[in-house]
């Protein structure tokens, strides 16, 4: 499979991922233009997986806040080229994550000053 050279975003992310993958390698790569060895391929795959996770988090966050600002699910779907059902699924995941985060951090908001005597 060859890299689609006509997609600037794909090319940019590939180059960025390869730069970050090089940092993970114990020694310099055999080629600066892309992976050649098994270790280099694994470092690139691992880096791309990290990027993917980060991008998914940002998509969920952006979807959540867009809906908070009353952007319709249909508009989000059109902007992303996905169905409203896919938008609803993303929004449900984002909302669940946000609620869990609020729940976890709400425990830190208690005032413990009255317990200083212990």
PyMOL commands that set and color helices and strands:
alter all, ss='L'
color gray80, all
select helices_A, chain A and resi 8-24+38-68+73-80+84-109+113-115
alter helices_A, ss='H'
color red, helices_A
deselect
rebuild
show_as cartoon
